[in-house]
Amino acid sequence: MIETEHGVFELLKNYRDAFVLDDFNNRYIDYFDKYKYIVGDYSAGLLRLKGFNSDNYELIPDYLAESCAPNCAYYIIKNNQVKNEKNNDEVE
């Protein structure tokens, strides 16, 4: 588990030691609160963040292969306190 300025996250993968706490804290915005999984990758020395939910997290390998530089440093974190995830118990 990783404690950040934006909450506690579970580090699932840290390829090439990509996770840098200061970079994450500076780049993260509240928009990402709605995503259960966040992929961070470095392109041209800058951190890029991309969010995925439970219904599309299986697309992460495709994103890494198609949108990231080959062999780039990246990480995958899990947010266990998603704020806007769909709730199946909602009354309509």
N, C-alpha and C positions, 0 to 999 in steps of 0.2 A: 504494500500500500504506500502511496505517495501523498503527502500532505502538501497542498498548494494554496495559493491565495484564493483559489476558486473552489475549493473543496478537496475531498479525499478521492483519489483515483487508484485503480488497480492496474499496475503495469503488466500487460499480457506478453508483450514482445518488445525487446530493446535491441534491434539489429544495429551492430557497429556502435554501440553505446550512444545512440542518438539522443536520448532524453536528457535535456538540459533544463533544469527547473526555472532559471531566470528567463530563458527564451520562451518557455511555455507560459509563464505568468505574464510576460509582455505581449504575447500574441493572442492569448485566449480572450474571447469576448463572450458576453452573456448569451449570444446567439447559439453557442455550442451546448448550452445547458439542456437542450431538448434531445441531444444525441446520447445514446448508450455507449457507443464506441467512437473514439477519435483517433485518427491516424495523423501522426506528425511526420513530415519528411523534409529533408533539406534539399533545396534546389538553388543553385548559385549562391550558396552560403546563407540563404534565408529559410526560416521555418515556415512551412505551409501546413495548415490544419484542414482536415476533411472529416465531416461527421457521418456516422452510419447508425441506423437503428436496428433493432432486433430482426426486423423483416428484410433487411438488405445487407447485413453484415457479411454474408457469404460472398459479396462482391469485392471485399477488401483485396484479395489477391489480384483480381482483375485491375483494380485501381492502381495497385503498386506496379503491375506489369505495363500498363498502358499510359499512365500519367506521371510516373516518376522516372528519374534518370536511372539507368541500369546500375545496380549495386549501390544505390544511394543509402545513406543512413536513414532509418525510420524507426518509429515505435508505434505501438498500438496500446491505448489505455482504455479502461472500462470505467464508466461513470455509473455507480450503483445507486445514485440518487437523482435519476432523470426526472425533470420537473414536468415535462409536457408529453410524456409517453402515453399512448392510448391505454385506457383502463377498460378491461373487458367487463367489469362489474358496474359500469355506468348504467343508469336508468334513462331510457329515451323518452 
